[in-house]
Amino acid sequence: LGVHPKLVLLAVLVAQARAEQGLGVLGSPGTSVSAGGGLRIADVESTYHAVLKQENGLFSPLEGSELLGVFDMLEVNGVIRISSDVEASLAPGAGG
């Protein structure tokens, strides 16, 4: 993996750890963790940008489609799983 996919994975791990501790999203003041037990891409993106900001410009953050391309590459390689809220609510045994 390249540097940015590794940084995105770091952001996923940091966001998960903060969610498990009941802490807000890093880089988004006042934003609470998402309901349903999963992370939102926006939460990971905020964490990713906050981590890079702490590095004082060592790495330039990816923007928009480049960052989505990293998420896509990680999913295609089985490193992460991306699903929608609709997909989760339609899963067997979910709710009504």
C-alpha positions as CSV (number, residue, x, y, z in Angstrom):
1,L,0.0,0.0,0.0
2,G,1.1,3.5,-0.6
3,V,1.3,6.3,1.9
4,H,-2.2,7.7,1.6
5,P,-4.0,4.3,1.8
6,K,-2.0,3.7,5.0
7,L,-3.0,7.1,6.3
8,V,-6.7,6.4,5.5
9,L,-6.4,3.1,7.4
10,L,-4.9,5.0,10.3
11,A,-7.8,7.4,10.2
12,V,-10.2,4.4,10.3
13,L,-8.5,2.9,13.3
14,V,-8.4,6.3,15.1
15,A,-12.1,6.9,14.3
16,Q,-13.1,3.4,15.5
17,A,-11.1,3.8,18.7
18,R,-12.8,7.2,19.4
19,A,-16.2,5.8,18.6
20,E,-15.6,2.9,21.0
21,Q,-14.6,5.4,23.7
22,G,-17.7,7.6,23.0
23,L,-15.6,10.5,21.8
24,G,-16.5,12.8,19.0
25,V,-15.1,12.7,15.5
26,L,-11.6,14.1,15.3
27,G,-11.4,17.2,13.2
28,S,-15.2,17.9,13.5
29,P,-15.9,19.9,16.7
30,G,-19.2,19.0,18.2
31,T,-19.8,16.1,15.9
32,S,-20.9,12.9,17.6
33,V,-20.2,9.4,16.5
34,S,-22.7,7.9,14.1
35,A,-25.5,5.7,15.3
36,G,-25.7,2.1,14.2
37,G,-22.2,1.0,15.2
38,G,-20.5,1.9,11.8
39,L,-18.3,4.7,10.7
40,R,-19.3,7.2,8.1
41,I,-16.9,8.0,5.3
42,A,-17.3,11.7,6.4
43,D,-16.1,10.8,9.9
44,V,-13.0,9.0,8.5
45,E,-12.3,11.8,6.1
46,S,-12.4,14.4,9.0
47,T,-10.1,12.2,11.0
48,Y,-7.8,11.8,8.0
49,H,-7.5,15.5,7.5
50,A,-7.0,16.2,11.2
51,V,-4.2,13.6,11.4
52,L,-2.5,15.2,8.4
53,K,-2.9,18.7,9.9
54,Q,-1.1,17.5,13.0
55,E,1.9,16.5,10.8
56,N,2.5,20.1,9.9
57,G,2.4,19.7,6.2
58,L,4.5,16.6,5.9
59,F,1.9,15.1,3.6
60,S,-0.7,16.9,1.4
61,P,-4.2,15.5,2.0
62,L,-6.0,14.0,-0.9
63,E,-9.3,15.7,-1.9
64,G,-12.6,14.5,-3.3
65,S,-12.4,11.9,-5.9
66,E,-8.8,11.0,-5.1
67,L,-9.8,10.1,-1.5
68,L,-12.8,8.2,-2.7
69,G,-10.5,6.3,-5.0
70,V,-8.4,5.2,-2.0
71,F,-11.6,4.0,-0.2
72,D,-12.6,2.1,-3.4
73,M,-9.2,0.5,-3.7
74,L,-9.2,-0.6,-0.1
75,E,-12.7,-2.1,-0.5
76,V,-11.8,-3.9,-3.7
77,N,-8.8,-5.4,-1.9
78,G,-10.9,-6.5,1.0
79,V,-9.3,-4.3,3.6
80,I,-12.5,-2.3,4.4
81,R,-16.2,-2.8,3.7
82,I,-18.3,0.1,2.6
83,S,-22.1,-0.1,2.9
84,S,-25.0,2.3,3.0
85,D,-27.4,3.1,5.7
86,V,-30.2,1.7,3.5
87,E,-28.3,-1.5,3.0
88,A,-27.9,-1.9,6.7
89,S,-31.6,-1.3,7.4
90,L,-32.6,-3.9,4.7
91,A,-30.3,-6.6,6.1
92,P,-32.1,-9.8,7.2
93,G,-33.3,-9.6,10.8
94,A,-32.8,-5.8,11.0
95,G,-35.8,-4.2,12.5
96,G,-39.3,-4.9,11.1
